[in-house]
Amino acid sequence: MSILATLAKALANRSVRVVDLTHTLSPNFPAIVLQTELGQAAPFRVEEISRYDERGSGWYWNNFTCSEHTGTHFDAPVHWISGRYLPNNATDSIPVEDMMGPACVVDCSKESAENADFLLTKDFLLKWEAQHGQIPERSWVLMRTDWSKKVSDPVAYQNFDEEGQHTPGPSVDAMQFLVYERKVLGFGTETIGTDAGQGFHLRPPHPAHDLLHGAGRYGLQCLNNLDQLPPTGAFIFCAPLKIEQGSGSPLRVLGLVEG
Ligand code: MN
């Protein structure tokens, strides 16, 4: 049987399951908040066009507006100044082969529960590799924190205080390791950014954005259900909308899991 026929059969008999790694887009979903003097991302807004009524008796549909960085979303290299001049750096020019790949799920849920400012380090990744094997080239590394479980409480999800936002993320040496040594395609988080809430204080600031996008790699944020993926063996699909010169896009992220 061909590879694709084998996959189709496995999907039909549920020996391969599909896990939805996406949150529902709704006006209540927490939006990223920058310092007040900076431009801001719009939350998701929806406006009904008709609903089987005088505006259209046989059909229901909506207009919606949002930022490219609203809800579960994809970051393209052109999003960051380090990726500004790279070829094929936007949502309409990224190679489609990059919009999928094997997933390595690094469980930082215990550490993140104990410390909202937890930083995933290279040392933590090396310990993960000692247990699960080397992170393959062109894989997606997903940082599981269980932060997605806070999403119904926007205050807890954002976790701001007078110092700013406190959410877990990667360290500089972790991103250098993943991008340059393991040559991953992308890095994904359950929080509102690929970087830690206090990532501005690292050098370079926002190392996930700076290093990933400077090397033409990608980010995923506001992921859901990472606790339903195994550490290795899952395969994800994460195709952004084909927005002309888009810096990112909300998307549906799906994980295939065997067994
Ligand atoms: Mn983003």
Boltz pocket constraint, residues with backbone or C-beta under 6 A from the ligand:
constraints:
  - pocket:
      binder: B
      contacts: [[A, 68], [A, 69], [A, 73], [A, 74], [A, 75], [A, 192], [A, 193], [A, 221], [A, 248]]
      max_distance: 6.0
